[in-house]
Amino acid sequence: MKITRRSFLGTAATTLAATRCSQQEAPPPEQSAASRPPAAMKLSLSVRVAESFSDKRKTTMSIDELIAMAKTYGYEALCMRASQAGTHSPLELIQEMRAKIEAADLHVSMVTGDFAVPSNNDEGPLCLRNITPYLDLAEVFGANLIRVCMKKDEDIAFAQQACDEARERNIRLAHQSHCASLFETVEGSLRVLAQVDRPNFGIIYEPANWLIADEDYGRETIRRLKPYLFNVYIQNHRLTPDGSARVETWKRGRVPLEHIGVWEPGGVDVKEMFAGLYEVSYDGYVTVHQAFGDVMPVEEAVRRSYEYLKPYAEGKAA
């Protein structure tokens, strides 16, 4: 039996005029679009926070621990990856995880169904050749978004076919802005998005990878991405010649950097990022996507990330 997404229906509110001492109060002035408070974005926690940066198969926390941590600090969803459950997992395990997530009043913002996609290796695009198991996984988790991988132009036709199948089940596919992929540059991303040309194919905007690739990730780029903006990831790096880590890019070769918290200066301009997202009225998930396992205590990083990002997500940050 297929599990479909919940539908939420809004209700219209009726304003009653009040009178007092035969004087009628004037109705409040109608707000212009520019003066209305922005719609709040939703914070999601990726299970990647407990993974090793160098080995995405290893996790230091159980799903129960991740659910409890997300609930404790105020996140609204989990972003699921194969380190917890994927296309390789028994159906009963996935169903059990979904029940636990829903019992905590959390949602699943997106699924990444295997290890090859986040590893961004040559096997990553194989998901597009057989998307059915990934659609099954998303449905069981009650999610309508799947992360995919594309490395060569020949993957475009397979992405179109996968999108067509996914659309029959009301599921979307998205590619992260990611080094050493067809989405390493802004122009390359826009080209592929236009060529795939499917309404259920979009991008996971993630500025840190474009920072590494020396691409503009600010407001103008976000404006250009607006029709395709399905999800947002946030992680942070500080580029430095003596960095202890290296990230492979097609554009710049191996780029040295240090992994830092999303709240730390010297990396992604978070204020600029959120300003751009509000300009295009984005009100979806912003997912803390950093692998903290090798960097700092996971729970501390999860708490500090939420405390730093929540004012931005609500449009209240200075």
RATA-V849030 format. One record per residue. N is the residue number from 0. RES is the residue in one small letter. SS is DSSP state (h for helix, s for strand, l for the rest). PSI is psi in whole degrees, -180 to 180 (NA if undefined). BURIAL is b if it has 16 or more other C-alpha atoms within 10 Angstrom, else e. Layout:
N/RES/SS/PSI/BURIAL ; N/RES/SS/PSI/BURIAL
//
This chain:
0/m/l/131/e ; 1/k/l/142/e ; 2/i/l/119/e ; 3/t/l/161/b ; 4/r/l/150/e ; 5/r/l/149/e ; 6/s/l/135/e ; 7/f/l/125/e ; 8/l/l/129/e ; 9/g/l/154/e ; 10/t/l/144/e ; 11/a/l/138/e ; 12/a/l/141/e ; 13/t/l/129/e ; 14/t/l/126/e ; 15/l/l/135/e ; 16/a/l/136/e ; 17/a/l/146/e ; 18/t/s/148/e ; 19/r/s/124/e ; 20/c/l/45/e ; 21/s/l/11/e ; 22/q/s/125/e ; 23/q/s/129/e ; 24/e/l/139/e ; 25/a/l/141/e ; 26/p/l/151/e ; 27/p/l/148/e ; 28/p/l/144/e ; 29/e/l/133/e ; 30/q/l/140/e ; 31/s/l/162/e ; 32/a/l/-36/e ; 33/a/l/-28/e ; 34/s/l/-11/e ; 35/r/l/143/e ; 36/p/l/142/e ; 37/p/l/150/b ; 38/a/l/137/e ; 39/a/l/142/b ; 40/m/l/162/b ; 41/k/s/135/b ; 42/l/s/130/b ; 43/s/s/149/b ; 44/l/s/121/b ; 45/s/s/140/b ; 46/v/h/-8/b ; 47/r/h/-22/b ; 48/v/h/-24/b ; 49/a/h/7/b ; 50/e/s/159/b ; 51/s/l/140/b ; 52/f/l/-36/b ; 53/s/l/-17/e ; 54/d/l/101/e ; 55/k/l/-3/b ; 56/r/l/-18/b ; 57/k/l/132/b ; 58/t/s/147/b ; 59/t/l/0/e ; 60/m/l/150/b ; 61/s/l/167/e ; 62/i/h/-34/b ; 63/d/h/-41/e ; 64/e/h/-40/e ; 65/l/h/-41/b ; 66/i/h/-47/b ; 67/a/h/-40/e ; 68/m/h/-44/b ; 69/a/h/-43/b ; 70/k/h/-43/b ; 71/t/h/-42/e ; 72/y/h/-4/e ; 73/g/l/6/b ; 74/y/l/153/b ; 75/e/l/-12/b ; 76/a/s/164/b ; 77/l/s/143/b ; 78/c/s/114/b ; 79/m/s/142/b ; 80/r/l/169/b ; 81/a/l/-17/b ; 82/s/l/-22/b ; 83/q/l/-46/b ; 84/a/l/141/b ; 85/g/l/-162/b ; 86/t/l/-16/b ; 87/h/l/-8/e ; 88/s/l/149/e ; 89/p/l/144/e ; 90/l/h/-41/e ; 91/e/h/-37/e ; 92/l/h/-43/e ; 93/i/h/-44/b ; 94/q/h/-40/e ; 95/e/h/-42/e ; 96/m/h/-42/b ; 97/r/h/-42/b ; 98/a/h/-41/e ; 99/k/h/-41/b ; 100/i/h/-45/b ; 101/e/h/-34/e ; 102/a/h/-27/e ; 103/a/l/6/b ; 104/d/l/38/e ; 105/l/l/165/b ; 106/h/s/171/b ; 107/v/s/114/b ; 108/s/s/-30/b ; 109/m/s/158/b ; 110/v/s/143/b ; 111/t/l/112/b ; 112/g/l/-10/b ; 113/d/l/-178/b ; 114/f/h/-23/b ; 115/a/h/-37/b ; 116/v/h/-55/b ; 117/p/h/-24/b ; 118/s/h/-17/e ; 119/n/l/39/b ; 120/n/l/-176/e ; 121/d/l/-19/e ; 122/e/l/-11/e ; 123/g/h/-46/b ; 124/p/h/-7/b ; 125/l/h/-23/b ; 126/c/h/-31/b ; 127/l/h/-21/b ; 128/r/l/-23/e ; 129/n/l/81/e ; 130/i/l/-15/b ; 131/t/h/-48/e ; 132/p/h/-29/e ; 133/y/h/-36/b ; 134/l/h/-41/b ; 135/d/h/-45/b ; 136/l/h/-47/b ; 137/a/h/-43/b ; 138/e/h/-42/b ; 139/v/h/-36/b ; 140/f/h/-8/b ; 141/g/l/27/b ; 142/a/l/153/b ; 143/n/l/20/b ; 144/l/s/133/b ; 145/i/s/134/b ; 146/r/s/137/b ; 147/v/s/178/b ; 148/c/l/139/b ; 149/m/l/129/b ; 150/k/l/-26/b ; 151/k/l/159/e ; 152/d/l/-27/e ; 153/e/l/-17/e ; 154/d/h/-16/b ; 155/i/h/-46/b ; 156/a/h/-38/e ; 157/f/h/-35/b ; 158/a/h/-40/b ; 159/q/h/-46/b ; 160/q/h/-42/b ; 161/a/h/-40/b ; 162/c/h/-39/b ; 163/d/h/-41/b ; 164/e/h/-42/b ; 165/a/h/-36/b ; 166/r/h/-31/b ; 167/e/l/-20/e ; 168/r/l/17/b ; 169/n/l/41/b ; 170/i/l/143/b ; 171/r/s/155/b ; 172/l/s/145/b ; 173/a/s/150/b ; 174/h/s/135/b ; 175/q/s/144/b ; 176/s/l/113/b ; 177/h/l/135/b ; 178/c/l/153/b ; 179/a/l/41/b ; 180/s/l/176/b ; 181/l/l/-9/b ; 182/f/l/29/b ; 183/e/l/-31/b ; 184/t/l/159/b ; 185/v/h/-48/b ; 186/e/h/-41/e ; 187/g/h/-39/e ; 188/s/h/-48/b ; 189/l/h/-36/b ; 190/r/h/-47/e ; 191/v/h/-41/b ; 192/l/h/-42/b ; 193/a/h/-36/e ; 194/q/h/-37/e ; 195/v/h/-44/b ; 196/d/l/53/e ; 197/r/l/138/b ; 198/p/l/-20/e ; 199/n/l/24/b ; 200/f/s/127/b ; 201/g/s/-161/b ; 202/i/s/147/b ; 203/i/s/104/b ; 204/y/s/121/b ; 205/e/s/101/b ; 206/p/h/-26/b ; 207/a/h/-38/b ; 208/n/h/-37/b ; 209/w/h/-28/b ; 210/l/h/-46/b ; 211/i/h/-41/b ; 212/a/l/4/b ; 213/d/l/46/e ; 214/e/l/150/b ; 215/d/l/125/e ; 216/y/l/12/b ; 217/g/l/-157/b ; 218/r/h/-42/b ; 219/e/h/-42/e ; 220/t/h/-43/b ; 221/i/h/-39/b ; 222/r/h/-41/e ; 223/r/h/-28/e ; 224/l/h/-9/b ; 225/k/h/-46/b ; 226/p/h/-17/e ; 227/y/h/5/b ; 228/l/s/101/b ; 229/f/s/-27/b ; 230/n/s/161/b ; 231/v/s/130/b ; 232/y/s/151/b ; 233/i/s/129/b ; 234/q/l/179/b ; 235/n/l/143/b ; 236/h/s/151/b ; 237/r/s/119/b ; 238/l/s/127/b ; 239/t/l/138/e ; 240/p/l/-27/e ; 241/d/l/27/e ; 242/g/l/147/e ; 243/s/l/-13/e ; 244/a/s/159/b ; 245/r/s/139/e ; 246/v/s/131/e ; 247/e/s/130/e ; 248/t/s/155/b ; 249/w/l/-29/e ; 250/k/l/-39/e ; 251/r/l/5/e ; 252/g/s/-150/e ; 253/r/s/123/e ; 254/v/s/122/b ; 255/p/s/144/b ; 256/l/s/169/b ; 257/e/s/140/b ; 258/h/s/129/b ; 259/i/l/164/b ; 260/g/l/156/b ; 261/v/l/-21/b ; 262/w/l/-8/b ; 263/e/l/143/e ; 264/p/l/166/e ; 265/g/l/2/e ; 266/g/l/-124/b ; 267/v/l/137/b ; 268/d/l/92/b ; 269/v/h/-37/b ; 270/k/h/-43/e ; 271/e/h/-40/e ; 272/m/h/-51/b ; 273/f/h/-33/b ; 274/a/h/-42/b ; 275/g/h/-40/b ; 276/l/h/-39/b ; 277/y/h/-34/b ; 278/e/h/-35/e ; 279/v/l/11/b ; 280/s/l/36/e ; 281/y/l/130/b ; 282/d/l/26/b ; 283/g/l/-155/b ; 284/y/s/142/b ; 285/v/s/116/b ; 286/t/s/125/b ; 287/v/s/114/b ; 288/h/l/11/b ; 289/q/l/141/b ; 290/a/l/101/b ; 291/f/l/-10/b ; 292/g/l/-34/b ; 293/d/l/1/e ; 294/v/l/-48/e ; 295/m/l/167/e ; 296/p/l/129/e ; 297/v/h/-48/b ; 298/e/h/-40/b ; 299/e/h/-44/e ; 300/a/h/-40/b ; 301/v/h/-43/b ; 302/r/h/-48/b ; 303/r/h/-35/e ; 304/s/h/-45/b ; 305/y/h/-48/b ; 306/e/h/-35/e ; 307/y/h/-41/e ; 308/l/h/-27/b ; 309/k/h/-46/b ; 310/p/h/-35/e ; 311/y/h/-43/b ; 312/a/h/-27/b ; 313/e/l/1/b ; 314/g/l/23/b ; 315/k/l/-3/e ; 316/a/l/145/e ; 317/a/l/NA/e
//
